[in-house]
Amino acid sequence: MGKTERTDGDNEKPNKIDGVLLISMILKSLQIFMCETLAKRIVGLVLLAAGTPVQQISELTGLSKSSIFNFRKQVINGEMDELFEVGGGGRKSSLYGIEDAILAEVAKGGYTTRQEIVDMIKEKFSISVSVSTVGKLLKKKNKTS
């Protein structure tokens, strides 16, 4: 005798849950509280823990198979914190790679305004930046100090 689905009394409707629909609903619900990427990771981890094959997790969540294998490796190695860090994306700052040199110059130069720093960057590094970019750099420096 094969498997039979349970029915709901007189209505004779199957009580079978559509797994794909359920995962989709869970992902949408989680996105109320967090970004889409993080929601996919959490659902993927739960499915991994439940023994769902990687290919199926990929199809259900939209995560790549290599990402899922990396998540599994991170869990095994106890690197759970990295699973919940989501990059901001976007392009790098125009000052990327020379920020430390600029900050060192600012520290020894006695610059009092952001515009003076903009002028110094143009003169010494041949890069045109806005006053707000300099403000972001100084704010970033204060966070790391």
C-alpha positions as a LaTeX table, in Angstrom:
\begin{tabular}{lrrr}
\hline
Residue & $x$ (\AA) & $y$ (\AA) & $z$ (\AA) \\
\hline
Met1 & 0.00 & 0.00 & 0.00 \\
Gly2 & 1.42 & 3.44 & $-0.98$ \\
Lys3 & 1.44 & 6.65 & 0.98 \\
Thr4 & $-1.88$ & 8.42 & 1.24 \\
Glu5 & $-2.49$ & 12.03 & 2.06 \\
Arg6 & $-4.60$ & 12.87 & 5.04 \\
Thr7 & $-7.85$ & 14.62 & 4.20 \\
Asp8 & $-9.83$ & 17.19 & 6.08 \\
Gly9 & $-13.21$ & 15.63 & 6.86 \\
Asp10 & $-16.04$ & 16.32 & 4.46 \\
Asn11 & $-14.11$ & 18.72 & 2.23 \\
Glu12 & $-11.74$ & 15.94 & 1.09 \\
Lys13 & $-8.93$ & 18.49 & 0.57 \\
Pro14 & $-5.40$ & 17.21 & 1.00 \\
Asn15 & $-3.45$ & 18.71 & 3.90 \\
Lys16 & $-0.18$ & 18.53 & 2.00 \\
Ile17 & 2.06 & 21.56 & 2.42 \\
Asp18 & 3.77 & 22.92 & $-0.69$ \\
Gly19 & 7.40 & 23.21 & 0.45 \\
Val20 & 8.39 & 25.69 & $-2.24$ \\
Leu21 & 5.49 & 27.97 & $-1.36$ \\
Leu22 & 6.27 & 27.66 & 2.34 \\
Ile23 & 9.96 & 28.56 & 1.84 \\
Ser24 & 8.92 & 31.51 & $-0.31$ \\
Met25 & 6.55 & 32.74 & 2.41 \\
Ile26 & 9.21 & 32.33 & 5.10 \\
Leu27 & 11.74 & 34.29 & 3.03 \\
Lys28 & 9.26 & 37.13 & 2.50 \\
Ser29 & 8.39 & 37.17 & 6.19 \\
Leu30 & 12.03 & 37.31 & 7.26 \\
Gln31 & 12.65 & 40.19 & 4.86 \\
Ile32 & 10.39 & 42.33 & 7.01 \\
Phe33 & 13.11 & 42.20 & 9.67 \\
Met34 & 16.33 & 41.83 & 7.64 \\
Cys35 & 17.80 & 42.14 & 4.16 \\
Glu36 & 17.04 & 39.54 & 1.50 \\
Thr37 & 20.55 & 38.09 & 1.52 \\
Leu38 & 20.51 & 37.44 & 5.25 \\
Ala39 & 17.02 & 35.90 & 5.07 \\
Lys40 & 18.21 & 33.52 & 2.33 \\
Arg41 & 21.25 & 32.54 & 4.38 \\
Ile42 & 19.18 & 31.76 & 7.46 \\
Val43 & 16.68 & 29.66 & 5.51 \\
Gly44 & 19.58 & 27.93 & 3.75 \\
Leu45 & 21.22 & 27.09 & 7.07 \\
Val46 & 17.97 & 25.68 & 8.46 \\
Leu47 & 17.52 & 23.56 & 5.34 \\
Leu48 & 21.15 & 22.38 & 5.62 \\
Ala49 & 20.57 & 21.39 & 9.23 \\
Ala50 & 17.45 & 19.49 & 8.17 \\
Gly51 & 19.51 & 17.48 & 5.70 \\
Thr52 & 18.17 & 19.03 & 2.51 \\
Pro53 & 20.46 & 18.44 & $-0.48$ \\
Val54 & 22.55 & 21.44 & $-1.56$ \\
Gln55 & 21.03 & 21.46 & $-5.07$ \\
Gln56 & 17.53 & 21.71 & $-3.61$ \\
Ile57 & 18.56 & 24.47 & $-1.17$ \\
Ser58 & 19.97 & 26.40 & $-4.10$ \\
Glu59 & 16.74 & 26.04 & $-6.04$ \\
Leu60 & 14.55 & 27.00 & $-3.08$ \\
Thr61 & 16.52 & 30.01 & $-1.84$ \\
Gly62 & 18.31 & 31.33 & $-4.90$ \\
Leu63 & 21.68 & 30.94 & $-3.18$ \\
Ser64 & 24.50 & 29.53 & $-5.27$ \\
Lys65 & 25.69 & 26.00 & $-4.54$ \\
Ser66 & 29.20 & 27.28 & $-3.80$ \\
Ser67 & 27.79 & 29.73 & $-1.22$ \\
Ile68 & 25.90 & 26.92 & 0.48 \\
Phe69 & 29.04 & 24.76 & 0.60 \\
Asn70 & 30.93 & 27.75 & 2.06 \\
Phe71 & 28.22 & 28.27 & 4.71 \\
Arg72 & 28.41 & 24.60 & 5.66 \\
Lys73 & 32.20 & 24.84 & 5.97 \\
Gln74 & 31.92 & 27.98 & 8.11 \\
Val75 & 29.44 & 26.28 & 10.45 \\
Ile76 & 31.69 & 23.23 & 10.79 \\
Asn77 & 34.68 & 25.50 & 11.56 \\
Gly78 & 32.68 & 27.56 & 14.08 \\
Glu79 & 32.88 & 30.74 & 11.98 \\
Met80 & 29.25 & 31.69 & 12.55 \\
Asp81 & 29.82 & 35.47 & 12.84 \\
Glu82 & 30.89 & 35.69 & 9.19 \\
Leu83 & 27.61 & 34.16 & 8.07 \\
Phe84 & 25.67 & 37.16 & 9.30 \\
Glu85 & 27.88 & 39.87 & 7.79 \\
Val86 & 26.42 & 41.23 & 4.59 \\
Gly87 & 28.55 & 43.52 & 2.45 \\
Gly88 & 27.27 & 46.93 & 1.53 \\
Gly89 & 28.11 & 46.57 & $-2.12$ \\
Gly90 & 28.73 & 49.57 & $-4.27$ \\
Arg91 & 31.98 & 50.95 & $-5.55$ \\
Lys92 & 35.09 & 51.79 & $-3.57$ \\
Ser93 & 35.85 & 55.31 & $-2.43$ \\
Ser94 & 37.98 & 57.44 & $-4.73$ \\
Leu95 & 40.42 & 57.53 & $-1.81$ \\
Tyr96 & 40.60 & 53.75 & $-1.44$ \\
Gly97 & 44.17 & 52.61 & $-0.90$ \\
Ile98 & 45.55 & 56.05 & 0.02 \\
Glu99 & 43.36 & 56.85 & 3.01 \\
Asp100 & 46.15 & 56.15 & 5.53 \\
Ala101 & 48.58 & 58.40 & 3.64 \\
Ile102 & 46.03 & 61.21 & 3.54 \\
Leu103 & 45.25 & 60.83 & 7.25 \\
Ala104 & 48.97 & 60.85 & 8.07 \\
Glu105 & 49.38 & 64.05 & 6.06 \\
Val106 & 46.38 & 65.60 & 7.82 \\
Ala107 & 47.84 & 64.66 & 11.23 \\
Lys108 & 51.17 & 66.35 & 10.55 \\
Gly109 & 49.94 & 69.22 & 8.38 \\
Gly110 & 47.77 & 71.34 & 10.67 \\
Tyr111 & 44.80 & 71.59 & 8.35 \\
Thr112 & 41.84 & 73.31 & 9.96 \\
Thr113 & 39.05 & 73.00 & 7.38 \\
Arg114 & 37.79 & 70.27 & 5.13 \\
Gln115 & 38.36 & 72.50 & 2.12 \\
Glu116 & 42.06 & 72.76 & 3.02 \\
Ile117 & 42.21 & 68.96 & 3.09 \\
Val118 & 40.47 & 68.80 & $-0.32$ \\
Asp119 & 43.09 & 71.19 & $-1.71$ \\
Met120 & 45.95 & 69.16 & $-0.16$ \\
Ile121 & 44.60 & 65.91 & $-1.70$ \\
Lys122 & 44.41 & 67.59 & $-5.12$ \\
Glu123 & 47.95 & 68.95 & $-4.80$ \\
Lys124 & 49.75 & 65.96 & $-3.28$ \\
Phe125 & 47.75 & 63.01 & $-4.65$ \\
Ser126 & 46.30 & 64.48 & $-7.87$ \\
Ile127 & 42.79 & 63.34 & $-6.96$ \\
Ser128 & 39.75 & 65.61 & $-6.99$ \\
Val129 & 37.35 & 64.91 & $-4.14$ \\
Ser130 & 34.44 & 66.76 & $-2.61$ \\
Val131 & 34.27 & 68.29 & 0.83 \\
Ser132 & 31.70 & 65.63 & 1.80 \\
Thr133 & 34.13 & 62.85 & 0.77 \\
Val134 & 36.71 & 64.34 & 3.12 \\
Gly135 & 34.04 & 64.47 & 5.82 \\
Lys136 & 33.31 & 60.76 & 5.32 \\
Leu137 & 37.02 & 59.96 & 5.55 \\
Leu138 & 37.39 & 61.92 & 8.79 \\
Lys139 & 34.27 & 60.31 & 10.22 \\
Lys140 & 35.60 & 56.86 & 9.31 \\
Lys141 & 38.91 & 57.72 & 10.98 \\
Asn142 & 37.12 & 58.73 & 14.18 \\
Lys143 & 35.22 & 55.42 & 14.27 \\
Thr144 & 38.47 & 53.42 & 14.08 \\
Ser145 & 40.38 & 55.58 & 16.58 \\
\hline
\end{tabular}
